[in-house]
Amino acid sequence: MHDTRLKELTGQTVLVTGGAGLIGSRIAACLRRTGARPILLCTLDAYPEGTYRDLFGVDPTDPDVIVGNIQNPDVVRKAVAESDYVIHAAALADVAACTRTPMEAIHTNITGTQVLLDAVAACERTRRLVFVSSASVYGNGNPEDWARPCEEYRTVRRLLEAVYGRVPAQFHEHTQLRPMSVYANTKAWGETQTALTLGPVGTSYTVVRYFSVYGEPQVIKENSHSWVVAWFATRAALGLPLHLNGGGHQIRDLVHVDDIATATVRALIAPRAHNETINIGTGTPTSIRTVAELVAEQYPHTRFVETPMPPGDPLGGYATTHRMEAVLGWRPTITVEEGVARYAAWLAKAPQAIPAWLRAESAATTG
């Protein structure tokens, strides 16, 4: 898809739920560059106010920023009625938080999603909804995918085992879903419910399955094990050791948040994205240990510590990108090597992104 097609969004209003968060704010910035008007609906309670304003560039006093809850039907219906397109990125997106408080995950990721879907289904103005899902719906995949009885597959398997110590799963859009966490389960439900709610009324929708999102201005959260690049870089900047859960052999397909935003905006208007499910990934498997090594290149004398695997943390895998490239006419442009270096450079210029509780841990460790 040529960039000229993005001009179709000029003058259009796009509701972005969760629009003040990391991904939502990057999507909003991308929409503004196309000439669209993003309306951001968000609770603004996941981070300190300064994070939204100073790091994410979201002004709570902006009339296009709606401070509200996705579970409130009146707020949602009003916002949807003003919009030509909808991107549903609002979620309790932290795997560990969803595991600790499953009812909160259900309220936000299931009840909130249904409230939004009902509003969109009843609104004739909406041209398309993009539902933000996650590669976590695949779980660990199916090991039999690499067990096909032909020499080509056996050769590929041997090469992968030599590089990664095991065969990393490759996830196709038609791969059977095997969610391993509360968060993943809510996303799998949301995918199905989007089709069940919007399909019968003829409202166009697209499901985008994000792989591992990273990049500036990502800010870590306490008691979370998501967002490995931000965690590793922030800890390394303070001289703290990097925790390699399970030895760091998990595989991730790391996609920079700027590429995520571009792909999501393209999914809004790509003709072939109608009622499709699309992986948003790079197609490159990267181990957590490799991420640690890339971070250590930016911070000399960084130490590694092996720690147990947290519950619900999948071994992971990487995306097949054929459908993404065919449907969106696009592929990611930022490599993980470039992205890690960019994050470290940004963190040096934005030391306020390092939370006080982690600084206190560092001081206690070194004091």
Secondary structure, DSSP 8 states (H G I E B T S, - for coil): --GGGGGGGTT-EEEEETTTSHHHHHHHHHHHHHT-EEEEEE---SS-HHIIIIIS---TTSTTEEE--TT-HHHHHHHHHT-SEEEE--S---HHHHHH-HHHHIIIIIIHHHHHHHHHHT-TT--EEEEEEEGGGGTT--GGGG--SSHHHHHHHHHHHHHHSS--EEE-TTS-----SHHHHHHHHHHHHHHHHHTTTT-EEEEEEE-EEE-TT----TT----HHHHHHHHHHTT--EEEETTS--EE-EEEHHHHHHHHHHHHH-GGGTTEEEEES-S--EEHHHHHHHHHHHSTT--EEEE---TT---BEEE--HHHHHHHS------HHHHHHHHHHHHHH-GGGS-HHHHHHHHHHH-
